[in-house]
Amino acid sequence: MSTSAPALLAALESRLRSEPRVLVAFSGGADSALVVAVAARLHGPGAVAVTAVSASLPTAERRAARA
């Protein structure tokens, strides 16, 4: 498998399309933000992003993830 950005994006889209709906663990970072954006584009309301709240998650990051 190629590791070029277009090839990786195509592989992600293919994998997400293979599911009727998706749940994405969203950390607020760039990687999970990309997965959430692609999932939302492909599945609309069938894509859900979740963030776990714990003592290890700074309040500022939780607020940023909600935005």
C-alpha positions in Angstrom: 0.0 0.0 0.0 1.3 3.4 -0.9 1.8 5.9 1.9 1.1 9.0 -0.1 -1.5 11.4 1.4 -4.0 10.8 -1.4 -3.7 7.0 -1.1 -4.1 7.1 2.7 -7.2 9.3 2.3 -8.6 7.0 -0.2 -8.0 4.0 2.1 -9.7 5.8 5.0 -12.7 6.7 2.8 -13.0 3.1 1.6 -12.9 1.8 5.1 -15.5 4.2 6.4 -17.8 3.6 3.4 -17.8 -0.1 4.2 -19.7 0.6 7.4 -23.3 1.8 7.6 -22.5 4.3 10.4 -19.4 5.1 12.4 -18.4 6.1 15.9 -15.1 7.9 16.1 -13.1 8.4 19.3 -12.2 12.1 19.1 -9.2 13.3 21.1 -9.2 16.8 19.7 -6.0 16.2 17.8 -5.3 16.5 14.1 -5.6 12.7 13.4 -8.9 12.2 15.0 -10.2 15.5 13.6 -9.4 14.3 10.1 -11.2 11.0 10.7 -14.3 12.8 12.1 -14.4 15.2 9.2 -14.2 12.4 6.6 -16.7 10.3 8.5 -19.1 13.3 8.7 -18.7 14.0 5.0 -19.4 10.4 4.1 -22.1 9.5 6.7 -23.7 12.8 7.8 -25.7 12.1 10.9 -24.6 8.5 10.8 -21.2 9.6 12.0 -20.8 10.3 15.7 -17.7 11.6 17.5 -17.2 10.9 21.2 -14.6 12.2 23.7 -14.1 10.5 27.0 -13.8 12.8 30.0 -11.4 11.8 32.7 -9.0 13.4 35.1 -6.3 13.1 32.5 -8.2 15.4 30.0 -7.4 19.0 30.6 -10.5 21.3 30.8 -9.2 23.5 28.0 -8.8 20.5 25.7 -12.4 19.3 26.5 -13.7 22.7 25.6 -11.7 22.8 22.4 -13.1 19.4 21.4 -16.6 20.6 21.9 -16.2 23.6 19.7 
